[in-house]
């Protein structure tokens, strides 16, 4: 499975971006999906995950209420809508396919990873 993330860029604080992650083949029948991020000099951290049917989600405390994860199984694509962006959201964002139907906050539970897309929040 190959994952292609897109939608990153430079945005001012308070702005919005929508990330997309397209899978090369159907992965959604039994797999959760997630977004992680890694800032320079920091470890990769969990952002959000969504279950295979799209009806269960989980967010990190740092993005809860500002970010929304969703998926379109017909398009094999997962999205991350990011609103009210802050400078501390600056990172490379990675999408991933979980081994389980719901995903988890733990990177080790994910089998496939995208190449990452850079998000920079700066005035």
N, CA, C and O atoms as a GROMACS GRO file, in nm:
protein
  492
    1UNK      N    1   0.085  -0.119   0.000
    1UNK     CA    2   0.000   0.000   0.000
    1UNK      C    3   0.088   0.124   0.000
    1UNK      O    4   0.180   0.135   0.081
    2UNK      N    5   0.061   0.215  -0.090
    2UNK     CA    6   0.131   0.343  -0.091
    2UNK      C    7   0.034   0.454  -0.054
    2UNK      O    8  -0.081   0.454  -0.097
    3UNK      N    9   0.083   0.548   0.027
    3UNK     CA   10   0.002   0.658   0.072
    3UNK      C   11   0.063   0.789   0.023
    3UNK      O   12   0.183   0.810   0.037
    4UNK      N   13  -0.019   0.875  -0.034
    4UNK     CA   14   0.027   1.003  -0.086
    4UNK      C   15  -0.042   1.114  -0.010
    4UNK      O   16  -0.162   1.136  -0.027
    5UNK      N   17   0.034   1.186   0.072
    5UNK     CA   18  -0.022   1.298   0.148
    5UNK      C   19  -0.001   1.428   0.072
    5UNK      O   20   0.100   1.447   0.005
    6UNK      N   21  -0.099   1.516   0.083
    6UNK     CA   22  -0.090   1.647   0.016
    6UNK      C   23  -0.169   1.750   0.094
    6UNK      O   24  -0.243   1.716   0.188
    7UNK      N   25  -0.153   1.876   0.055
    7UNK     CA   26  -0.232   1.982   0.116
    7UNK      C   27  -0.156   2.070   0.214
    7UNK      O   28  -0.211   2.168   0.263
    8UNK      N   29  -0.032   2.035   0.243
    8UNK     CA   30   0.045   2.117   0.334
    8UNK      C   31   0.085   2.249   0.271
    8UNK      O   32   0.064   2.272   0.152
    9UNK      N   33   0.143   2.336   0.353
    9UNK     CA   34   0.186   2.465   0.302
    9UNK      C   35   0.214   2.561   0.414
    9UNK      O   36   0.223   2.524   0.531
   10UNK      N   37   0.227   2.687   0.376
   10UNK     CA   38   0.252   2.796   0.471
   10UNK      C   39   0.121   2.870   0.496
   10UNK      O   40   0.052   2.909   0.402
   11UNK      N   41   0.088   2.888   0.622
   11UNK     CA   42  -0.036   2.956   0.659
   11UNK      C   43  -0.010   3.044   0.781
   11UNK      O   44   0.076   3.014   0.863
   12UNK      N   45  -0.085   3.152   0.790
   12UNK     CA   46  -0.071   3.242   0.904
   12UNK      C   47  -0.143   3.186   1.026
   12UNK      O   48  -0.238   3.108   1.012
   13UNK      N   49  -0.101   3.223   1.144
   13UNK     CA   50  -0.173   3.180   1.265
   13UNK      C   51  -0.321   3.217   1.255
   13UNK      O   52  -0.358   3.326   1.212
   14UNK      N   53  -0.403   3.123   1.296
   14UNK     CA   54  -0.547   3.141   1.286
   14UNK      C   55  -0.607   3.090   1.157
   14UNK      O   56  -0.729   3.082   1.142
   15UNK      N   57  -0.521   3.056   1.062
   15UNK     CA   58  -0.568   3.009   0.933
   15UNK      C   59  -0.604   2.861   0.933
   15UNK      O   60  -0.601   2.795   1.037
   16UNK      N   61  -0.637   2.811   0.814
   16UNK     CA   62  -0.683   2.673   0.798
   16UNK      C   63  -0.610   2.605   0.683
   16UNK      O   64  -0.567   2.670   0.588
   17UNK      N   65  -0.599   2.476   0.695
   17UNK     CA   66  -0.550   2.391   0.587
   17UNK      C   67  -0.626   2.259   0.591
   17UNK      O   68  -0.673   2.216   0.697
   18UNK      N   69  -0.635   2.195   0.477
   18UNK     CA   70  -0.695   2.063   0.470
   18UNK      C   71  -0.596   1.968   0.406
   18UNK      O   72  -0.557   1.984   0.290
   19UNK      N   73  -0.554   1.870   0.483
   19UNK     CA   74  -0.463   1.768   0.433
   19UNK      C   75  -0.544   1.650   0.378
   19UNK      O   76  -0.651   1.616   0.428
   20UNK      N   77  -0.490   1.590   0.273
   20UNK     CA   78  -0.550   1.470   0.215
   20UNK      C   79  -0.445   1.360   0.210
   20UNK      O   80  -0.325   1.387   0.199
   21UNK      N   81  -0.492   1.238   0.216
   21UNK     CA   82  -0.401   1.124   0.207
   21UNK      C   83  -0.473   1.016   0.127
   21UNK      O   84  -0.571   0.957   0.172
   22UNK      N   85  -0.422   0.991   0.008
   22UNK     CA   86  -0.483   0.894  -0.082
   22UNK      C   87  -0.403   0.764  -0.079
   22UNK      O   88  -0.280   0.765  -0.090
   23UNK      N   89  -0.473   0.653  -0.063
   23UNK     CA   90  -0.410   0.522  -0.064
   23UNK      C   91  -0.411   0.463  -0.205
   23UNK      O   92  -0.501   0.490  -0.284
   24UNK      N   93  -0.310   0.384  -0.233
   24UNK     CA   94  -0.297   0.330  -0.368
   24UNK      C   95  -0.399   0.221  -0.398
   24UNK      O   96  -0.425   0.190  -0.514
   25UNK      N   97  -0.455   0.164  -0.294
   25UNK     CA   98  -0.558   0.063  -0.314
   25UNK      C   99  -0.651   0.065  -0.195
   25UNK      O  100  -0.625   0.129  -0.093
   26UNK      N  101  -0.756  -0.005  -0.209
   26UNK     CA  102  -0.855  -0.008  -0.103
   26UNK      C  103  -0.796  -0.065   0.026
   26UNK      O  104  -0.749  -0.179   0.029
   27UNK      N  105  -0.799   0.016   0.130
   27UNK     CA  106  -0.747  -0.027   0.260
   27UNK      C  107  -0.851  -0.018   0.368
   27UNK      O  108  -0.828  -0.059   0.481
   28UNK      N  109  -0.967   0.037   0.333
   28UNK     CA  110  -1.058   0.081   0.438
   28UNK      C  111  -1.150  -0.028   0.489
   28UNK      O  112  -1.221  -0.008   0.588
   29UNK      N  113  -1.151  -0.144   0.423
   29UNK     CA  114  -1.251  -0.243   0.462
   29UNK      C  115  -1.234  -0.288   0.606
   29UNK      O  116  -1.332  -0.320   0.673
   30UNK      N  117  -1.110  -0.291   0.656
   30UNK     CA  118  -1.087  -0.337   0.792
   30UNK      C  119  -0.988  -0.252   0.870
   30UNK      O  120  -0.948  -0.291   0.980
   31UNK      N  121  -0.946  -0.139   0.816
   31UNK     CA  122  -0.835  -0.066   0.877
   31UNK      C  123  -0.871   0.075   0.921
   31UNK      O  124  -0.934   0.152   0.848
   32UNK      N  125  -0.830   0.105   1.044
   32UNK     CA  126  -0.834   0.244   1.086
   32UNK      C  127  -0.722   0.322   1.018
   32UNK      O  128  -0.629   0.262   0.963
   33UNK      N  129  -0.730   0.453   1.022
   33UNK     CA  130  -0.625   0.538   0.966
   33UNK      C  131  -0.596   0.651   1.064
   33UNK      O  132  -0.679   0.687   1.147
   34UNK      N  133  -0.477   0.705   1.054
   34UNK     CA  134  -0.438   0.808   1.149
   34UNK      C  135  -0.348   0.913   1.087
   34UNK      O  136  -0.291   0.894   0.980
   35UNK      N  137  -0.337   1.023   1.158
   35UNK     CA  138  -0.243   1.129   1.126
   35UNK      C  139  -0.149   1.148   1.244
   35UNK      O  140  -0.191   1.150   1.360
   36UNK      N  141  -0.023   1.161   1.213
   36UNK     CA  142   0.080   1.193   1.310
   36UNK      C  143   0.158   1.314   1.259
   36UNK      O  144   0.146   1.352   1.143
   37UNK      N  145   0.237   1.373   1.345
   37UNK     CA  146   0.321   1.485   1.302
   37UNK      C  147   0.454   1.482   1.375
   37UNK      O  148   0.467   1.426   1.484
   38UNK      N  149   0.552   1.543   1.312
   38UNK     CA  150   0.685   1.550   1.372
   38UNK      C  151   0.745   1.687   1.346
   38UNK      O  152   0.767   1.727   1.232
   39UNK      N  153   0.771   1.757   1.454
   39UNK     CA  154   0.835   1.888   1.446
   39UNK      C  155   0.986   1.870   1.456
   39UNK      O  156   1.033   1.769   1.509
   40UNK      N  157   1.063   1.966   1.406
   40UNK     CA  158   1.209   1.956   1.412
   40UNK      C  159   1.258   1.935   1.555
   40UNK      O  160   1.220   2.009   1.647
   41UNK      N  161   1.342   1.835   1.573
   41UNK     CA  162   1.399   1.808   1.704
   41UNK      C  163   1.307   1.739   1.802
   41UNK      O  164   1.343   1.719   1.918
   42UNK      N  165   1.188   1.701   1.754
   42UNK     CA  166   1.093   1.635   1.843
   42UNK      C  167   1.056   1.498   1.789
   42UNK      O  168   1.079   1.467   1.673
   43UNK      N  169   0.998   1.417   1.877
   43UNK     CA  170   0.953   1.285   1.835
   43UNK      C  171   0.820   1.296   1.760
   43UNK      O  172   0.746   1.393   1.775
   44UNK      N  173   0.793   1.195   1.681
   44UNK     CA  174   0.665   1.190   1.611
   44UNK      C  175   0.554   1.176   1.714
   44UNK      O  176   0.565   1.097   1.808
   45UNK      N  177   0.447   1.252   1.696
   45UNK     CA  178   0.337   1.249   1.790
   45UNK      C  179   0.204   1.226   1.720
   45UNK      O  180   0.184   1.263   1.604
   46UNK      N  181   0.116   1.163   1.794
   46UNK     CA  182  -0.019   1.134   1.745
   46UNK      C  183  -0.100   1.262   1.731
   46UNK      O  184  -0.091   1.351   1.815
   47UNK      N  185  -0.179   1.270   1.624
   47UNK     CA  186  -0.268   1.382   1.604
   47UNK      C  187  -0.414   1.338   1.611
   47UNK      O  188  -0.492   1.390   1.689
   48UNK      N  189  -0.450   1.239   1.527
   48UNK     CA  190  -0.589   1.194   1.521
   48UNK      C  191  -0.596   1.058   1.455
   48UNK      O  192  -0.507   1.020   1.378
   49UNK      N  193  -0.701   0.985   1.485
   49UNK     CA  194  -0.725   0.858   1.416
   49UNK      C  195  -0.874   0.843   1.394
   49UNK      O  196  -0.957   0.904   1.462
   50UNK      N  197  -0.907   0.757   1.294
   50UNK     CA  198  -1.046   0.734   1.259
   50UNK      C  199  -1.066   0.586   1.230
   50UNK      O  200  -0.979   0.523   1.169
   51UNK      N  201  -1.178   0.531   1.274
   51UNK     CA  202  -1.209   0.391   1.251
   51UNK      C  203  -1.246   0.363   1.106
   51UNK      O  204  -1.269   0.455   1.028
   52UNK      N  205  -1.253   0.236   1.073
   52UNK     CA  206  -1.272   0.196   0.934
   52UNK      C  207  -1.406   0.244   0.876
   52UNK      O  208  -1.415   0.265   0.755
   53UNK      N  209  -1.506   0.259   0.956
   53UNK     CA  210  -1.634   0.307   0.906
   53UNK      C  211  -1.647   0.459   0.914
   53UNK      O  212  -1.744   0.517   0.866
   54UNK      N  213  -1.549   0.521   0.976
   54UNK     CA  214  -1.553   0.666   0.985
   54UNK      C  215  -1.638   0.720   1.098
   54UNK      O  216  -1.661   0.840   1.108
   55UNK      N  217  -1.686   0.631   1.184
   55UNK     CA  218  -1.779   0.676   1.288
   55UNK      C  219  -1.715   0.685   1.425
   55UNK      O  220  -1.782   0.721   1.522
   56UNK      N  221  -1.588   0.653   1.435
   56UNK     CA  222  -1.518   0.668   1.563
   56UNK      C  223  -1.389   0.745   1.540
   56UNK      O  224  -1.311   0.714   1.450
   57UNK      N  225  -1.368   0.845   1.620
   57UNK     CA  226  -1.249   0.929   1.606
   57UNK      C  227  -1.186   0.953   1.743
   57UNK      O  228  -1.250   0.940   1.847
   58UNK      N  229  -1.059   0.988   1.739
   58UNK     CA  230  -0.986   1.022   1.860
   58UNK      C  231  -0.885   1.128   1.824
   58UNK      O  232  -0.823   1.122   1.718
   59UNK      N  233  -0.868   1.226   1.912
   59UNK     CA  234  -0.776   1.337   1.886
   59UNK      C  235  -0.682   1.356   2.004
   59UNK      O  236  -0.714   1.323   2.118
   60UNK      N  237  -0.566   1.408   1.974
   60UNK     CA  238  -0.477   1.449   2.082
   60UNK      C  239  -0.536   1.573   2.148
   60UNK      O  240  -0.613   1.647   2.085
   61UNK      N  241  -0.501   1.595   2.271
   61UNK     CA  242  -0.554   1.711   2.344
   61UNK      C  243  -0.511   1.841   2.279
   61UNK      O  244  -0.583   1.941   2.287
   62UNK      N  245  -0.396   1.842   2.216
   62UNK     CA  246  -0.344   1.966   2.159
   62UNK      C  247  -0.420   2.012   2.035
   62UNK      O  248  -0.411   2.129   1.999
   63UNK      N  249  -0.495   1.922   1.971
   63UNK     CA  250  -0.567   1.960   1.849
   63UNK      C  251  -0.718   1.946   1.864
   63UNK      O  252  -0.793   1.988   1.776
   64UNK      N  253  -0.763   1.889   1.972
   64UNK     CA  254  -0.906   1.865   1.991
   64UNK      C  255  -0.983   1.997   1.983
   64UNK      O  256  -0.946   2.097   2.045
   65UNK      N  257  -1.090   1.996   1.904
   65UNK     CA  258  -1.171   2.116   1.887
   65UNK      C  259  -1.125   2.203   1.772
   65UNK      O  260  -1.198   2.294   1.732
   66UNK      N  261  -1.007   2.178   1.719
   66UNK     CA  262  -0.955   2.258   1.607
   66UNK      C  263  -0.939   2.174   1.480
   66UNK      O  264  -0.958   2.225   1.370
   67UNK      N  265  -0.904   2.048   1.496
   67UNK     CA  266  -0.882   1.959   1.382
   67UNK      C  267  -0.997   1.859   1.371
   67UNK      O  268  -1.057   1.820   1.471
   68UNK      N  269  -1.025   1.818   1.248
   68UNK     CA  270  -1.126   1.716   1.223
   68UNK      C  271  -1.073   1.615   1.123
   68UNK      O  272  -1.030   1.650   1.013
   69UNK      N  273  -1.076   1.488   1.162
   69UNK     CA  274  -1.035   1.381   1.072
   69UNK      C  275  -1.160   1.320   1.010
   69UNK      O  276  -1.262   1.304   1.077
   70UNK      N  277  -1.152   1.286   0.884
   70UNK     CA  278  -1.263   1.222   0.814
   70UNK      C  279  -1.207   1.132   0.706
   70UNK      O  280  -1.088   1.135   0.677
   71UNK      N  281  -1.294   1.051   0.647
   71UNK     CA  282  -1.248   0.961   0.542
   71UNK      C  283  -1.358   0.938   0.441
   71UNK      O  284  -1.477   0.946   0.472
   72UNK      N  285  -1.314   0.908   0.320
   72UNK     CA  286  -1.405   0.872   0.211
   72UNK      C  287  -1.357   0.737   0.159
   72UNK      O  288  -1.262   0.731   0.080
   73UNK      N  289  -1.422   0.632   0.201
   73UNK     CA  290  -1.375   0.498   0.164
   73UNK      C  291  -1.389   0.471   0.014
   73UNK      O  292  -1.313   0.392  -0.043
   74UNK      N  293  -1.484   0.535  -0.049
   74UNK     CA  294  -1.500   0.516  -0.194
   74UNK      C  295  -1.379   0.572  -0.269
   74UNK      O  296  -1.347   0.525  -0.378
   75UNK      N  297  -1.313   0.670  -0.211
   75UNK     CA  298  -1.195   0.731  -0.273
   75UNK      C  299  -1.065   0.685  -0.208
   75UNK      O  300  -0.957   0.730  -0.246
   76UNK      N  301  -1.074   0.595  -0.109
   76UNK     CA  302  -0.954   0.548  -0.037
   76UNK      C  303  -0.873   0.665   0.017
   76UNK      O  304  -0.750   0.666   0.009
   77UNK      N  305  -0.941   0.763   0.071
   77UNK     CA  306  -0.876   0.887   0.112
   77UNK      C  307  -0.918   0.925   0.254
   77UNK      O  308  -1.034   0.912   0.292
   78UNK      N  309  -0.821   0.973   0.330
   78UNK     CA  310  -0.847   1.027   0.462
   78UNK      C  311  -0.807   1.174   0.462
   78UNK      O  312  -0.712   1.213   0.395
   79UNK      N  313  -0.879   1.255   0.538
   79UNK     CA  314  -0.858   1.398   0.540
   79UNK      C  315  -0.829   1.446   0.683
   79UNK      O  316  -0.866   1.381   0.781
   80UNK      N  317  -0.762   1.559   0.690
   80UNK     CA  318  -0.744   1.626   0.818
   80UNK      C  319  -0.770   1.775   0.796
   80UNK      O  320  -0.688   1.846   0.739
   81UNK      N  321  -0.886   1.821   0.843
   81UNK     CA  322  -0.919   1.962   0.837
   81UNK      C  323  -0.860   2.030   0.960
   81UNK      O  324  -0.891   1.993   1.073
   82UNK      N  325  -0.775   2.128   0.937
   82UNK     CA  326  -0.706   2.195   1.046
   82UNK      C  327  -0.747   2.342   1.047
   82UNK      O  328  -0.722   2.416   0.953
   83UNK      N  329  -0.811   2.381   1.156
   83UNK     CA  330  -0.856   2.518   1.173
   83UNK      C  331  -0.785   2.585   1.290
   83UNK      O  332  -0.726   2.517   1.374
   84UNK      N  333  -0.792   2.714   1.294
   84UNK     CA  334  -0.731   2.792   1.403
   84UNK      C  335  -0.587   2.746   1.428
   84UNK      O  336  -0.548   2.716   1.541
   85UNK      N  337  -0.512   2.741   1.322
   85UNK     CA  338  -0.376   2.690   1.332
   85UNK      C  339  -0.288   2.781   1.416
   85UNK      O  340  -0.304   2.903   1.418
   86UNK      N  341  -0.195   2.718   1.486
   86UNK     CA  342  -0.102   2.787   1.575
   86UNK      C  343   0.043   2.759   1.530
   86UNK      O  344   0.068   2.658   1.464
   87UNK      N  345   0.135   2.844   1.565
   87UNK     CA  346   0.275   2.817   1.528
   87UNK      C  347   0.324   2.680   1.579
   87UNK      O  348   0.406   2.616   1.514
   88UNK      N  349   0.274   2.637   1.692
   88UNK     CA  350   0.316   2.507   1.745
   88UNK      C  351   0.261   2.388   1.667
   88UNK      O  352   0.297   2.273   1.694
   89UNK      N  353   0.174   2.415   1.570
   89UNK     CA  354   0.126   2.309   1.481
   89UNK      C  355   0.225   2.284   1.367
   89UNK      O  356   0.207   2.190   1.289
   90UNK      N  357   0.326   2.365   1.355
   90UNK     CA  358   0.426   2.349   1.249
   90UNK      C  359   0.497   2.215   1.264
   90UNK      O  360   0.553   2.184   1.369
   91UNK      N  361   0.493   2.136   1.156
   91UNK     CA  362   0.550   2.002   1.159
   91UNK      C  363   0.533   1.939   1.021
   91UNK      O  364   0.464   1.992   0.935
   92UNK      N  365   0.598   1.825   1.004
   92UNK     CA  366   0.567   1.739   0.891
   92UNK      C  367   0.455   1.645   0.937
   92UNK      O  368   0.466   1.579   1.040
   93UNK      N  369   0.348   1.641   0.858
   93UNK     CA  370   0.233   1.559   0.892
   93UNK      C  371   0.235   1.431   0.809
   93UNK      O  372   0.255   1.433   0.688
   94UNK      N  373   0.213   1.319   0.878
   94UNK     CA  374   0.215   1.188   0.815
   94UNK      C  375   0.080   1.119   0.832
   94UNK      O  376   0.020   1.123   0.940
   95UNK      N  377   0.034   1.055   0.727
   95UNK     CA  378  -0.082   0.969   0.739
   95UNK      C  379  -0.036   0.825   0.745
   95UNK      O  380   0.073   0.791   0.700
   96UNK      N  381  -0.122   0.740   0.801
   96UNK     CA  382  -0.083   0.601   0.819
   96UNK      C  383  -0.206   0.512   0.823
   96UNK      O  384  -0.315   0.555   0.860
   97UNK      N  385  -0.186   0.387   0.783
   97UNK     CA  386  -0.290   0.285   0.787
   97UNK      C  387  -0.264   0.194   0.906
   97UNK      O  388  -0.155   0.138   0.921
   98UNK      N  389  -0.365   0.179   0.988
   98UNK     CA  390  -0.351   0.097   1.108
   98UNK      C  391  -0.367  -0.052   1.077
   98UNK      O  392  -0.425  -0.090   0.975
   99UNK      N  393  -0.314  -0.134   1.166
   99UNK     CA  394  -0.331  -0.278   1.153
   99UNK      C  395  -0.468  -0.322   1.204
   99UNK      O  396  -0.515  -0.432   1.172
  100UNK      N  397  -0.532  -0.238   1.282
  100UNK     CA  398  -0.659  -0.272   1.344
  100UNK      C  399  -0.772  -0.194   1.278
  100UNK      O  400  -0.746  -0.103   1.200
  101UNK      N  401  -0.897  -0.229   1.306
  101UNK     CA  402  -1.011  -0.159   1.246
  101UNK      C  403  -1.029  -0.015   1.294
  101UNK      O  404  -1.097   0.064   1.229
  102UNK      N  405  -0.968   0.018   1.409
  102UNK     CA  406  -0.996   0.150   1.466
  102UNK      C  407  -0.874   0.240   1.476
  102UNK      O  408  -0.888   0.361   1.495
  103UNK      N  409  -0.757   0.185   1.464
  103UNK     CA  410  -0.637   0.264   1.484
  103UNK      C  411  -0.613   0.289   1.631
  103UNK      O  412  -0.686   0.239   1.717
  104UNK      N  413  -0.509   0.367   1.659
  104UNK     CA  414  -0.473   0.394   1.798
  104UNK      C  415  -0.382   0.517   1.801
  104UNK      O  416  -0.341   0.566   1.695
  105UNK      N  417  -0.350   0.566   1.919
  105UNK     CA  418  -0.255   0.678   1.928
  105UNK      C  419  -0.108   0.637   1.917
  105UNK      O  420  -0.020   0.721   1.929
  106UNK      N  421  -0.081   0.511   1.893
  106UNK     CA  422   0.055   0.461   1.898
  106UNK      C  423   0.108   0.428   1.758
  106UNK      O  424   0.047   0.350   1.685
  107UNK      N  425   0.219   0.488   1.723
  107UNK     CA  426   0.275   0.471   1.589
  107UNK      C  427   0.306   0.326   1.556
  107UNK      O  428   0.296   0.286   1.440
  108UNK      N  429   0.342   0.247   1.655
  108UNK     CA  430   0.376   0.107   1.632
  108UNK      C  431   0.257   0.025   1.583
  108UNK      O  432   0.275  -0.084   1.529
  109UNK      N  433   0.136   0.077   1.601
  109UNK     CA  434   0.015   0.006   1.559
  109UNK      C  435  -0.020   0.029   1.413
  109UNK      O  436  -0.123  -0.019   1.366
  110UNK      N  437   0.064   0.104   1.342
  110UNK     CA  438   0.036   0.138   1.203
  110UNK      C  439   0.134   0.066   1.110
  110UNK      O  440   0.254   0.061   1.135
  111UNK      N  441   0.079   0.012   1.002
  111UNK     CA  442   0.159  -0.073   0.913
  111UNK      C  443   0.217   0.003   0.794
  111UNK      O  444   0.325  -0.030   0.746
  112UNK      N  445   0.146   0.102   0.747
  112UNK     CA  446   0.189   0.175   0.627
  112UNK      C  447   0.187   0.324   0.654
  112UNK      O  448   0.099   0.375   0.723
  113UNK      N  449   0.288   0.393   0.598
  113UNK     CA  450   0.302   0.536   0.622
  113UNK      C  451   0.320   0.612   0.491
  113UNK      O  452   0.383   0.562   0.397
  114UNK      N  453   0.264   0.732   0.487
  114UNK     CA  454   0.288   0.821   0.375
  114UNK      C  455   0.420   0.893   0.391
  114UNK      O  456   0.489   0.878   0.492
  115UNK      N  457   0.456   0.973   0.291
  115UNK     CA  458   0.586   1.038   0.290
  115UNK      C  459   0.589   1.168   0.370
  115UNK      O  460   0.696   1.221   0.396
  116UNK      N  461   0.475   1.218   0.409
  116UNK     CA  462   0.469   1.339   0.488
  116UNK      C  463   0.447   1.463   0.404
  116UNK      O  464   0.489   1.470   0.289
  117UNK      N  465   0.380   1.560   0.464
  117UNK     CA  466   0.359   1.690   0.400
  117UNK      C  467   0.386   1.798   0.504
  117UNK      O  468   0.342   1.789   0.618
  118UNK      N  469   0.459   1.900   0.462
  118UNK     CA  470   0.503   2.005   0.555
  118UNK      C  471   0.392   2.106   0.579
  118UNK      O  472   0.331   2.157   0.485
  119UNK      N  473   0.367   2.135   0.704
  119UNK     CA  474   0.275   2.242   0.745
  119UNK      C  475   0.356   2.342   0.826
  119UNK      O  476   0.419   2.308   0.926
  120UNK      N  477   0.353   2.467   0.781
  120UNK     CA  478   0.425   2.573   0.851
  120UNK      C  479   0.326   2.683   0.886
  120UNK      O  480   0.259   2.738   0.798
  121UNK      N  481   0.318   2.715   1.014
  121UNK     CA  482   0.228   2.820   1.061
  121UNK      C  483   0.314   2.935   1.112
  121UNK      O  484   0.383   2.924   1.213
  122UNK      N  485   0.310   3.045   1.038
  122UNK     CA  486   0.397   3.156   1.071
  122UNK      C  487   0.340   3.284   1.013
  122UNK      O  488   0.276   3.285   0.908
  123UNK      N  489   0.364   3.394   1.085
  123UNK     CA  490   0.322   3.523   1.034
  123UNK      C  491   0.434   3.589   0.955
  123UNK      O  492   0.417   3.699   0.904
   0.00000   0.00000   0.00000
